[in-house]
Amino acid sequence: MSDPVLKLAGVAKGYNLGTPGEVQVLRGVDLSIAPGETVALVAPSGAGKSTLLHISGLLDTPDAGTVAIGGQDMTGRGDRARTGVRRRDVGFIYQFHHLLPEFTAAENVILPQLADGAGRRQATARAAELLDRVGLSARADHRPAALSGGEQQRVAFCRALANRPRLLLADEPTGNLDPYTSDRVFDVLMALVAETGLAALIATHNLELAARMDRVLRLENGTVAAQ
């Protein structure tokens, strides 16, 4: 049996917001996601889902507990090691896609590959492949301002998958789209996940979309449980 792509054990995180006492956001979270598995994370506002995603993606460190990606324990690892694993093995999608406005759709997918050492020809071919897969070949040379919200989010999906990550982390990836566009974009996301076999942890308030995933977890009072 292969190692989980993501495994959290006893993860805790608190913040001192300048008032007496610490705000404890995560309280011993245990979580494991297998290759090819899609997991929905639902939570009330302010429950800490973004904190959990940031820790899972090595953008933040827990106060206690361990984080392993692909069987590699990242606890106590230095910035260079964490950055390398994050760049190679983790793809991020956010509610607000954060595409680079001065670059075309294709260039937004090419750039993270170049940063990871890919050659330009290889990166260009990979970008064309992904954009074609999501129906955006004809829009590859358009800048984000010329794309609709759904098109921009599909470009963000392609960018997240450009370096063939093991783990996809998404924070409300369809939260700013209308219901019809949200459903279409989610279909594209799920198809890409199924084809690539990566593991996905997707935070969403949309319970209908959550129900289409393999598992639904609820984050509340600092802990995670199956829903």
N, C-alpha and C positions, 0 to 999 in steps of 0.2 A: 504493500500500500504506500502510495507516495505521500510525502510530507504535505501538510496544509500549506497553501500559498501564504496565508496570513494566520498568525496565532498570537493572541494576546492572553497573558496570564497574570491575574491580579493587578491589572493596570489601575493606578489611582492618580488623580491630578487635582490640585487645588490652586486657588489664586488669592492673593492678598490685594484687595481692591482699595486699600487705604482706610478701611474702617476696621474697628477692632474685630479680631478673629478672621480666620481664613474661610473663603467660600470653597467648599469641597464639591467639585463638579463630577468627578468619576470616583467610584468607591469599589475598587477591586473587580474590574471588568474582565471576564473571561470570554474569549471569542475565537472561533476557528473557522476558516473558509477553505474549502477544497478546490482543486483545479476544476474549472468549468462550472462552478457553482455561482448562482446569483442570489444575493442576500439583500433584502430590503431592511433598512434601518428607519424606524418611525419613532418620533419623539416629540413631546411638547416643545414649544419655543423656549429656549434658554436651558434645555435639559443637558446640553453638552455634546450634541452630535457633531458639531464642527470640530470641537476639541478632540473627540474620539477619532474622527477622520484624519486630522492633522497628526495625531500620534501614530495612527496606523500607517500613514504615508511618510513618516520620519521627518515631518516638518516641525514637530514639537517632541519633547521628551517627557515621559511620565515621572511623577515623583516616586513611584514604586511600581513594581511589576516588570514584566518582560514583553518585548515585541520581537517576533521572529518573522522574517519574510523568506519564503522558499527554504525553510529549515535553518536559516542563518540567524542566530540570535544577535540582534543589533544593540542589546543593552550595553551601555557604556562605550560604544564605538565612537570614534572621533568624527569630526565634521566631514573629512574627506571620504571616509568609508561610507558614511550615511548618504552623502551626496551622490556617490557612485551608484549605490543600490537604488536610490530614489530615481535617478536618471534612467537606469537600465530597466528596472523591474516594476516601476509604479507609474501609472497614468492617472492624471487628475482631470475631472470635469466639474466645472462650477456652474451655479445658476446663471451668473453673469460671466460669459465665456472668456473675457479678457483676451480677445484676439488682438494682435498688433495692428493698429489701424493703418499704418503706412505701408503694409505689405499685403500682397494678394492672398487669396484663399490658399493657393498652392504653396506660396512662400511661408505661410503660417504653419504648414505641415512639414515643409522641408527643413526649416530652421532648427527644430529640436533634434533632428537627425544629424545635421552638421555638427551641432554641439556635442553629440555623442560619438563623433569621429567617422560618420559615414561619408562616402564620397558624394559629390554633387549629383552625378548621374544616377547612382543608386537611390539617393534621397528623392530625386525628382520622379523616378519611376514608382517609388513607393507612394508618394503623395498622389500621383495620378491614379494609381490602383485604388487607393482608399476613397478618393473623391468620386471616382466612377462608381464605387460600391454604394455610396450614399446618394447617387444621382446628381452629382454636382460637377460633372466634367465640363459642362458648358459654362460654369461659373468660376472655374479655376483661376482665371485671370482678373477676377473682380476683387476689389478691396472690400473689407467688412461693411463699410457704409453703404455699399450698393447691394448688400444682401439682406434678405428678410431675417427676422429673428430666428425662425426655424432653420434657415440655411446657415446662419452663423453658428448655431449650436451643433449642426451636423459637421461643420468644419472643426469645431472644438473637439468633437468625438474623434475625428480623423487625427487631429494633432495628438490627442491622448494616446492613441494606438500606434502612432508612427514608429516608435522604437520597440514595438512588439513586447509590451510589458507583461509580467505575470499577473499583476494585480491592477484592477481598475477601481478607483475611488471617485464617487460622484456625489456632490452635495447639492440636492434639489436641482438636478440638471434640466428639468422641464418646468421649473416653478414659475418662470416669467413668460411662459407661452400660453396661448389660448388652448382650450381643451382639444380641438381637432389637431392643431399642430403638435401639441404635446404628445398625443397618441401616435402620430406618424413618426415623430422623432424617437419616441421610446421603442417603436417597432424596429427602427434602424439600429438602435443601440443593442437591443436584445439579439438581433440577427448577427451583429458583429461579435458579440460576446460568444454566441454559440459556435460561430465559425472559427474563432481563434482559440477557444478553450481556456481563456483566462478566467480568473476569479474576480467577482465584482461585488463590492459593497456600496449600495446606493441608498443614500438618505433621501426620503421623500415624505411629503405630507399626503400624497395621493394614494389612498388605500386601494383603489382599483388597480393602479399600476403595481403597487406592492404585492397584491395577491397573485400577480402573474409571475412572480419570481419563485425560486425554489424554496426559500424560507423567508419568514418575516420575524424580525427581532424588534423588541421595543426597549428603548432606553428611557429609564425613569428613575429618579432618586439615586442617580449615580451608578446604577447597575443595568445589565442587559439580560433580558429573558425572552424566550420564544413566545410569539403571540399566536 
